Amino acid sequence: MQLAGRLAGVAVLRLLLAAQVVSAFEPISVGIAIGAASALTGYLSYTDFYCRFAECCRAEQPLNASALKLDLEEKLFGQHLATEVILKALIGFKNNKNPKKALTLSLHGWAGTGKNFVSQIVAENLYSKGLKSNFVHLFVSTLHFPHEQKIKLYQDQLQNWIRGNVSACAGSVFIFDEMDKLHPGLIDAIKPFLDYYEQVDGVSYRKAIFIFLSNAGGDLITKMALDFWRAGKKREDIQLKDLEPVLSVGVFNNKHSGLWHSGLIDRNLIDYFIPFLPLEYRHVKMCVRAEMKARGSAIDEDIVTRVAEEMTFFPKDEKIYSDKGCKTVQSRLDFH
């Protein structure tokens, strides 16, 4: 009996491997292989069995809210607004079985404040492979859309790419990095996919997620944080309502925001403008400790202090905020 079980297991693996080899070309073959495997093992669910071995879309799978909360609270430093808003937005969206539109988040702040890091955390909490998932797509403006004279071509390519991937997985995630370097008008090509349409050309985009990352608005965010500091108020007292209206108007009127006079803002299709505050000396030290821990090194407070003190801070007189956030922490730690 044990021998028969082992033989069945071997057969299952062989069938699955064969299925994966042809999966990109022959979906029917995959079904036949997994159907045979199911017969051998007693599994009746095509999806459950296949997804044990291969990455699946699982657009309906609920979000592990506790895991996301823990990741944001333990790994993201000095960003109480981003932590709160992203957590609520994602939980609400994923718990809604019938959303009226795709979830669209626009993350703003200076380099090194955690925008890319947050997009990585979000991707990993939605799909186990994170940014390497087949269902998470990263666009970098300077890499994917470098030439202004090719905007029409880029718009067509972008629409086709998003349409094809959402057709394959309703819960696809699209991340646009360096939005402030995106040519004006290009992003409006995806406006129909973010709008309140039940379907566009037979495809529903209502369960997709779009995330924009931008340095635009960093000056507005810093001014607000500095005003609070000079008034003797804690940065944690800053609320989303203090910054979100300023941000949306600021990037709408900024020719270098990627969202200049964009229909995405005009039509209120961006659900949240999320500010990332400039990081203080204490936050830089937190980043250094986190990096040392990630490397498996013991936390040496002398090294933590030395790395933090090597950073440059602004404004010139007060020297409150790191001008690169935590962006260079990894490279600086290499020298210690």
Secondary structure, DSSP 4 states (H G I P E B T S, - for coil): -HHHHHHHHHHHHHHHHHHHHHTTT-HHHHHHHHHHHHHHH----HHHHHHHHS----TTPPP-HHHHHHHHHHH--S-HHHHHHHHHHHHHHHH-SS-SS-EEEEEE--TTSSHHHHHHHHHHHHSTTGGGSTTEEEEEHHHHS--GGGHHHHHHHHHHHHHHHHHH-TT-EEEEE-GGGSPTTGGGGGHHHHSS-S-BTTB--TT-EEEEEESTTHHHHHHHHHHHHHTT--GGG--HHHHHHHHHHHHHT-TTSS-TT-HHHHTT---EEEE-PPPBHHHHHHHHHHHHHHTT----HHHHHHHHHHS-EESTTT--EETTTTTTHHHHHTT-
